[in-house]
Amino acid sequence: MKVKKLFLFFSVSLVFVFLLSACGSKDPLLGTWLEPVSEISLAFDSNNNVVISMHETSYTMQYTEQDPDVLVVKVSTDGTIPDLTMKYKVNKDQLTITVDGTDTLFQREK
């Protein structure tokens, strides 16, 4: 009886550890980000799509993450426009995108 209780406790504890570790591994880039001055929004999803929107216009593109802080956005499907490479940094609810040495700050939409 005591062994069964110990085994049950150990099993339940192990499940909680796995669940908690899965919660902590979520990519902080995922979600919707807004640049308040231009009202450009970036929406990153778990399928490596980014939707770039401004007012009534939006474009969906594929992206890949390279290194811990580099994004490569595939701008065209036929390769006529080169891929866009940018650095990024997520700090809580703030996303900094750096393109050609210029930083743009986005706030996470809630």
C-alpha positions in Angstrom: 0.0 0.0 0.0 2.8 2.4 0.9 4.7 1.6 -2.3 1.6 2.4 -4.4 1.1 5.8 -2.7 4.8 6.6 -3.2 4.6 5.6 -6.8 1.4 7.6 -7.4 3.0 10.7 -5.7 6.1 10.3 -7.8 4.0 9.9 -11.0 1.9 13.0 -10.3 5.0 15.0 -9.4 6.6 14.0 -12.7 3.6 15.1 -14.7 3.5 18.5 -13.0 7.2 19.0 -13.8 6.7 18.2 -17.5 3.6 20.5 -17.6 5.5 23.4 -15.9 8.5 23.0 -18.1 6.4 23.1 -21.3 4.8 26.4 -20.1 8.2 28.0 -19.7 9.5 27.0 -23.1 7.0 29.1 -25.1 8.7 31.3 -27.7 8.4 34.9 -26.4 8.2 36.2 -30.0 4.8 34.6 -30.6 1.8 36.9 -30.4 0.8 40.3 -31.8 3.0 43.4 -31.5 2.1 47.0 -32.3 4.3 50.0 -33.1 2.2 52.8 -31.6 3.3 55.7 -33.9 2.9 54.1 -37.3 0.2 51.5 -36.1 2.1 48.7 -37.9 1.4 45.4 -36.2 3.4 42.1 -36.4 1.6 38.9 -35.6 3.9 35.9 -35.2 2.4 32.4 -35.0 3.7 28.9 -34.1 3.6 27.9 -37.8 6.4 30.4 -38.6 4.0 32.9 -40.2 4.2 36.6 -39.6 1.3 38.9 -40.6 2.4 42.5 -41.1 -0.6 44.8 -40.9 -1.2 48.6 -41.2 -4.8 49.9 -41.1 -6.8 47.8 -43.7 -3.8 46.1 -45.4 -2.0 43.0 -44.3 0.7 40.7 -45.7 1.4 37.1 -44.6 5.0 35.8 -44.9 7.1 32.9 -43.6 9.9 33.6 -41.2 12.7 31.5 -39.6 14.6 32.2 -36.5 18.4 31.9 -36.7 20.8 32.2 -33.8 19.1 33.3 -30.7 18.2 36.8 -32.0 18.0 36.8 -35.8 14.8 36.6 -37.9 14.8 36.0 -41.7 11.5 36.9 -43.4 10.8 35.4 -46.8 9.3 38.4 -48.5 8.5 36.8 -51.9 7.6 33.2 -52.8 9.4 33.3 -56.1 12.7 34.9 -54.9 12.3 38.1 -56.8 12.6 40.1 -53.6 15.5 39.1 -51.3 14.8 37.8 -47.8 14.8 40.4 -45.0 17.2 39.7 -42.2 16.8 41.5 -38.9 17.8 41.3 -35.3 15.2 41.1 -32.6 15.0 41.2 -28.8 12.0 40.5 -26.6 12.0 42.1 -23.1 8.7 41.3 -21.3 6.1 43.1 -23.4 8.5 45.0 -25.6 9.9 43.8 -28.9 12.9 45.6 -30.5 13.4 45.0 -34.2 16.7 46.2 -35.7 17.0 46.6 -39.5 20.1 48.2 -41.0 21.1 49.6 -37.5 17.8 51.3 -36.9 15.7 50.1 -33.9 11.9 50.0 -33.9 10.0 49.3 -30.7 6.8 47.3 -30.6 4.5 46.7 -27.6 2.8 43.4 -27.1 -1.0 43.6 -27.6 -3.1 42.1 -24.9 
